[in-house]
Amino acid sequence: MSLFIKQDENRSKLQQEIAAELQEKLRKKAAAADQPDGVEDSQYIKGTKTTSSLAWVWALIALFAFGAVIFLIIRSL
């Protein structure tokens, strides 16, 4: 702690002003980081629907379709 205070005493006025500006920028940046993804409001979500409980069925259909395409490619060789 004493080294930090001693460093403060040797700073010029310009160095102190620059250090104060940088600290203020860091405080503002930290305050902005509290918001998720930089979003200030959630209006972009308005009107959207959540995933239904049958989403696994679509995933299963896609998996079978992908498997069928691979099977047909291998079969044609």
N, C-alpha and C positions, 0 to 999 in steps of 0.2 A: 504494500500500500504506500509506503514512503517513497518508493521509486516512482510510482505513478504521480504522486504530488510533486515530486522533484522535477519530473519531466514537464509537468504543467507550468512550473515557474520559469522554465527556460524557453518557452514558446513565445514567438513574436505575436503581435496583435493579428497579423494576417493569418498566421497558422491557427490561432484560436478561432477566428471567424470561419475559416475553412472547416475546421473540426466541428464546429457547431452546426454548420450547414449540412455536413455529411451525417451527423447524428440525427438531425431533423428529417433528412431524406430516409434514413433507415427506419425511423419511427413511423413515417407515413407508409413506407413499403410494408412494414410489419402489420400495420393496421389494415391494409388492403389485402394482405394474405389471409386474414381471418374469414373472408368471404370465399365460398367454394367456387373455384374456376373463374374467379373475377366477375361473377354474375351478381348484379345488384338486386335484381328481382327475378321472379320465376314466371313471368308472363309467357315465355316461350313454351312452357309446358302446358299451358291452358289449352284444352280441347283435345289432348292426347289421351289414349287409353293405355291401361296397364296390360301386360301380357296375360293372356287367358290361361286357364288351367290345362288347356289342351295343346299347349305349345310343344309338349313332348311328342304328340302325334305327328306334327309337321316335321319335327326333327327325325323321327323314325321313317316317315315317307321319303324325306330327302336322302337318308342313309340307304334305304332300299333302292331308290332310283340311281344313286351313285354306284351301288353294288351291281345293279343290272347293267349299267353302261360299261363298267369294268369287265363284267362277265362276257358281254357281247364282243368287246374288243379282243379279249383273250381267245374267245371261241372262233373269231374270224381269222386269226393268224394261223 
